[in-house]
Amino acid sequence: MSSPVSLIREPLITGNKTYHQITEDLISPTEKTPPMSWMLGFIVAVTFLAVFVFTVGWTIYHGIGTWNLNRTIGWGWDITNFVWWVGIGHAGTLISAILLIFRQKWRTGVNRAAEAMTIFAVICAGQFPIIHMGRVWLAIFIFPYPNTRGPLWPNFNSPLLWDVFAISTYFTVSLLFWYTGLVPDFATVRDRAKGMRKKVYNFLSFGWTGSAKHWQRWEALSLVLAGLSTPLVLSVHTIVSFDFATSVIPGWHTTIFPPYFVAGAIFSGFAMVLTLMLITRKLLKLEDYITIEHIESMNKVILLTGTIVGVAYLTELFIAWYSGYVYEQFAFFNRALGPYWWSYFGMMFCNVVSPQLFWKKSWRRNIWLTFFLSIVINIGMWFERFVIIATTLARDYLPSSWSYYSPTWVEIGIFLGSLGLFFTCYLIFSRVAPVVAVAEIKSILKASGNQYKGVSHHHDGHQEEVHHDHH
Amino acid sequence: MAHKEVIFGLYNDEQDLLKAVKKAKAGHMEIMDVFSPFPIHGLDPLLELEESRIHIAGFIYGMLGTLTAFLSMTWIFTKDWPIIFGGKPYWSVPAFIPITFELTVLFACVGMVVTFYIICGLGPGVTNPTLDDRISDDKFCLAFDKAYVNEADARALFSATGAAEVNSKNL
């Protein structure tokens, strides 16, 4: 039974592609010498990565006294960056898992790159909890293993430990899901390659043959992995929000945090996917596979999640007032009008006001506006985490311990360096693996290819006329 | 792998391949396998492939994860090293839920993926012989083992169903 051809939906693959043309278009970037634009990008990314290695090394050697944290403000840019990166990762899983379950065909053009983004973002995120421990060589203490210290176990009731389990599970599952999707595409690369390259891709493709039974199991596996990843991704940012929500700090101790964090994570993740995809589609000439329709769909998700985030901000303010609890009221008064007012207004403007532009269809389909806003939103979501973490801690119960925090060059270096880590990984990925899922694109060609639109008028799988038009 | 002489037809379109599979089944020809660049919907019932049971394996692995996490935490905090955290009972079940959930998902996913590669005979370093390099590109392949199917019958089927190419290969 073929997929029905919808006459209403716009084509997701343009340019009258054949199966072979799809292979050519999507695999050839991995076979060519990288263009100058890639080289330049790679040099910049590796430079930032070097900054990361240096500043992290500096932190580990001298201790976290090189940061500007103090007894009042114990979490600053470190945990802000952690939450920001984890959040960015969430869009990849949303696209690959939740949209698979909802049978959204447009996910196919962007899922591979989005999943890669998830993995690299989680790698970046994972650095921060480890280095913020100070004595990183004791990081193994967070794992429950039989040890010579008693055995002494970690505290399983602590949200910080839940986070360890959530993030490591999330990383493992995302990696397996992504790689299993890549195996058939690596086989395609292998079958076009010669010599050493063939050996390497033969190893990576795990001996894939494309047998009917393997495909059947592969599809069953993908569907169950998607089904498991869906609650997983929601649990991960929920647990990240528990790091704050289960504490008794006014401004953190709120029940709205889990859904509000998850919506914010998807919001920032989609912004990052758009930033990456708009550059990737231009440089790798993928305009036929990542169409304006894809961009518009993602902008709709941004509009929705941005609005949810906006409602959450206002709900927080209302509940703070309505609770009648002066400490909660002060925490929010202080966020908006205290010493960090600029970050609160930055957050409100970038996250709540700016995505509202996407109510207008022609703006959702405007590439330059989308690119600009995707960066604005990422800045806004970074501000959100900074607002929640630093401004809340800066004004605690005791006015005598009130403090102000601004980062040192080391903290700034680690953050900028983590962008280098992320982009280095992404740039390498874009040259060694197809950034668009080749097999999956082929499987939706007859349902979403432009030349099939408007040809078949049957929705029950009769595609006879389609063939004759095509061949 | 045992020595096999294979005759196979390559089709340009999955619909042609589906017709050929139907015809082969109608003629009681034993199909060795079908290879394609992407999963073809509607092929499994024609080949009479049973539904994959990998999700059942996943459920069992998941349950194993649930039990591992919950029983470990229970044993550690009630028997091995009981500590009071925040005035809560030793056996504080609600606080165990997040880790129990995470390990359920972790065990189910890792177990299923490993099972998938093992039962398919795939894995790092595995090299399986392929019939044609274009099967992972744009060709749809129907293969017969010459030990079970008469070569002339196979060729007749391929020409009747519009195969673009017919080849033989020893595996």
Boltz contact constraints between the chains, C-beta under 6 A:
constraints:
  - contact:
      token1: [A, 1]
      token2: [B, 41]
      max_distance: 6.0
  - contact:
      token1: [A, 1]
      token2: [B, 42]
      max_distance: 6.0
  - contact:
      token1: [A, 19]
      token2: [B, 138]
      max_distance: 6.0
  - contact:
      token1: [A, 20]
      token2: [B, 137]
      max_distance: 6.0
  - contact:
      token1: [A, 20]
      token2: [B, 138]
      max_distance: 6.0
  - contact:
      token1: [A, 23]
      token2: [B, 137]
      max_distance: 6.0
  - contact:
      token1: [A, 153]
      token2: [B, 76]
      max_distance: 6.0
  - contact:
      token1: [A, 153]
      token2: [B, 81]
      max_distance: 6.0
  - contact:
      token1: [A, 156]
      token2: [B, 73]
      max_distance: 6.0
  - contact:
      token1: [A, 156]
      token2: [B, 99]
      max_distance: 6.0
  - contact:
      token1: [A, 157]
      token2: [B, 85]
      max_distance: 6.0
  - contact:
      token1: [A, 157]
      token2: [B, 92]
      max_distance: 6.0
  - contact:
      token1: [A, 157]
      token2: [B, 95]
      max_distance: 6.0
  - contact:
      token1: [A, 162]
      token2: [B, 98]
      max_distance: 6.0
  - contact:
      token1: [A, 162]
      token2: [B, 99]
      max_distance: 6.0
  - contact:
      token1: [A, 165]
      token2: [B, 99]
      max_distance: 6.0
  - contact:
      token1: [A, 165]
      token2: [B, 102]
      max_distance: 6.0
  - contact:
      token1: [A, 166]
      token2: [B, 102]
      max_distance: 6.0
  - contact:
      token1: [A, 169]
      token2: [B, 102]
      max_distance: 6.0
  - contact:
      token1: [A, 169]
      token2: [B, 105]
      max_distance: 6.0
  - contact:
      token1: [A, 169]
      token2: [B, 106]
      max_distance: 6.0
  - contact:
      token1: [A, 173]
      token2: [B, 109]
      max_distance: 6.0
  - contact:
      token1: [A, 176]
      token2: [B, 109]
      max_distance: 6.0
  - contact:
      token1: [A, 176]
      token2: [B, 113]
      max_distance: 6.0
  - contact:
      token1: [A, 187]
      token2: [B, 136]
      max_distance: 6.0
  - contact:
      token1: [A, 188]
      token2: [B, 136]
      max_distance: 6.0
  - contact:
      token1: [A, 191]
      token2: [B, 133]
      max_distance: 6.0
  - contact:
      token1: [A, 191]
      token2: [B, 136]
      max_distance: 6.0
  - contact:
      token1: [A, 202]
      token2: [B, 127]
      max_distance: 6.0
  - contact:
      token1: [A, 206]
      token2: [B, 122]
      max_distance: 6.0
  - contact:
      token1: [A, 206]
      token2: [B, 123]
      max_distance: 6.0
  - contact:
      token1: [A, 206]
      token2: [B, 126]
      max_distance: 6.0
  - contact:
      token1: [A, 207]
      token2: [B, 122]
      max_distance: 6.0
  - contact:
      token1: [A, 207]
      token2: [B, 126]
      max_distance: 6.0
  - contact:
      token1: [A, 207]
      token2: [B, 127]
      max_distance: 6.0
  - contact:
      token1: [A, 207]
      token2: [B, 128]
      max_distance: 6.0
  - contact:
      token1: [A, 209]
      token2: [B, 128]
      max_distance: 6.0
  - contact:
      token1: [A, 209]
      token2: [B, 130]
      max_distance: 6.0
  - contact:
      token1: [A, 210]
      token2: [B, 35]
      max_distance: 6.0
  - contact:
      token1: [A, 210]
      token2: [B, 36]
      max_distance: 6.0
  - contact:
      token1: [A, 210]
      token2: [B, 135]
      max_distance: 6.0
  - contact:
      token1: [A, 210]
      token2: [B, 136]
      max_distance: 6.0
  - contact:
      token1: [A, 211]
      token2: [B, 33]
      max_distance: 6.0
  - contact:
      token1: [A, 211]
      token2: [B, 35]
      max_distance: 6.0
  - contact:
      token1: [A, 212]
      token2: [B, 34]
      max_distance: 6.0
  - contact:
      token1: [A, 212]
      token2: [B, 43]
      max_distance: 6.0
  - contact:
      token1: [A, 212]
      token2: [B, 47]
      max_distance: 6.0
  - contact:
      token1: [A, 213]
      token2: [B, 49]
      max_distance: 6.0
  - contact:
      token1: [A, 214]
      token2: [B, 120]
      max_distance: 6.0
  - contact:
      token1: [A, 215]
      token2: [B, 39]
      max_distance: 6.0
  - contact:
      token1: [A, 216]
      token2: [B, 44]
      max_distance: 6.0
  - contact:
      token1: [A, 216]
      token2: [B, 49]
      max_distance: 6.0
  - contact:
      token1: [A, 216]
      token2: [B, 52]
      max_distance: 6.0
  - contact:
      token1: [A, 217]
      token2: [B, 52]
      max_distance: 6.0
  - contact:
      token1: [A, 217]
      token2: [B, 54]
      max_distance: 6.0
  - contact:
      token1: [A, 217]
      token2: [B, 116]
      max_distance: 6.0
  - contact:
      token1: [A, 219]
      token2: [B, 39]
      max_distance: 6.0
  - contact:
      token1: [A, 220]
      token2: [B, 52]
      max_distance: 6.0
  - contact:
      token1: [A, 220]
      token2: [B, 54]
      max_distance: 6.0
  - contact:
      token1: [A, 221]
      token2: [B, 54]
      max_distance: 6.0
  - contact:
      token1: [A, 221]
      token2: [B, 116]
      max_distance: 6.0
  - contact:
      token1: [A, 224]
      token2: [B, 55]
      max_distance: 6.0
  - contact:
      token1: [A, 224]
      token2: [B, 58]
      max_distance: 6.0
  - contact:
      token1: [A, 228]
      token2: [B, 105]
      max_distance: 6.0
  - contact:
      token1: [A, 228]
      token2: [B, 108]
      max_distance: 6.0
  - contact:
      token1: [A, 228]
      token2: [B, 109]
      max_distance: 6.0
  - contact:
      token1: [A, 232]
      token2: [B, 105]
      max_distance: 6.0
  - contact:
      token1: [A, 235]
      token2: [B, 101]
      max_distance: 6.0
  - contact:
      token1: [A, 239]
      token2: [B, 98]
      max_distance: 6.0
  - contact:
      token1: [A, 439]
      token2: [B, 38]
      max_distance: 6.0
  - contact:
      token1: [A, 442]
      token2: [B, 37]
      max_distance: 6.0
  - contact:
      token1: [A, 442]
      token2: [B, 38]
      max_distance: 6.0
  - contact:
      token1: [A, 443]
      token2: [B, 38]
      max_distance: 6.0
